[in-house]
């Protein structure tokens, strides 16, 4: 799913290091963290100020208690330009700020069992309850190595589906036991004294909790690859392409509900990457190309946010690009539906273009998609063509939760 290139790895390595130091929302100049009183005062001033979320041509949220199937969690900056965690209630209107950190929240996850939240700020791992109470630091990642910050960075916290374990990245893949209150480094990064080797971090639990998708980043090499890890047996399966080489999940992805497959798509077009859509067998790691790209004829399939719905239909954001045109996409990415192969019966569901969207969250039944640009509003698009609804003025890293 990618071309091996030293240039690509250099770019990816630069991105990893940049993300470790940058504001998660981008485009906002770093600010000096104020004291807690200033943060709270600015936050409540921002929350109580009247805000209009209705965009031109959009339909305001209806007066209903069940616009959303669950609460919508997201990141946004507070009144002091510090990134915090917020929750949008199922009514599609009520917003609650859940964290009041003096430094930006860098990543987080929500337990689907009880709404507990785990998050990273200042290279430390914290948990809170659903209402924001019981703030507790469970892991201190220490100071970042100035020569190689990515190797000492806390990253990618994930609640297990049963809420008994938190997986996270720090010098490898770690598991924090909620019951024991202790962490175990299960898949350590393989780095020599010069910093060469492999780094590992977790990406996503399977719905049944039996498997964990892991990313491996060869340091000072030429690409990433992906691994399916089974914690109960401490075994790994590398993803492989049809040619037999290692493969990676480099774009958006989603598990099937039975945990047997992962659908993944890439809409990024460049001289160094391939666009398309693939289906990964999570038992043997074999990757099947559903929509590929033909470099000789310069015909490219661009895919984002694929999901296999409970009705057996595949929903995704799609466009076909003919000609590189200096590696810019000049076609509209649109919401489509097909059978599970991504081709048969493919139908455009809405006229809107999703070219500028970089965050997607499907309803569990794929009845609608929440899309957002950063910065920009989170907007709800029904698959049956009903009018779009604007939800909140700005959101990133959206997740469902209780």
Order of alpha helices (4+ residues) and beta strands (2+ residues): alpha-alpha-beta-beta-beta-beta-beta-beta-beta-beta-beta-beta-beta-beta-beta-beta-beta-beta-beta-beta-beta-beta-beta-beta-beta-beta-beta-beta-beta-beta-beta
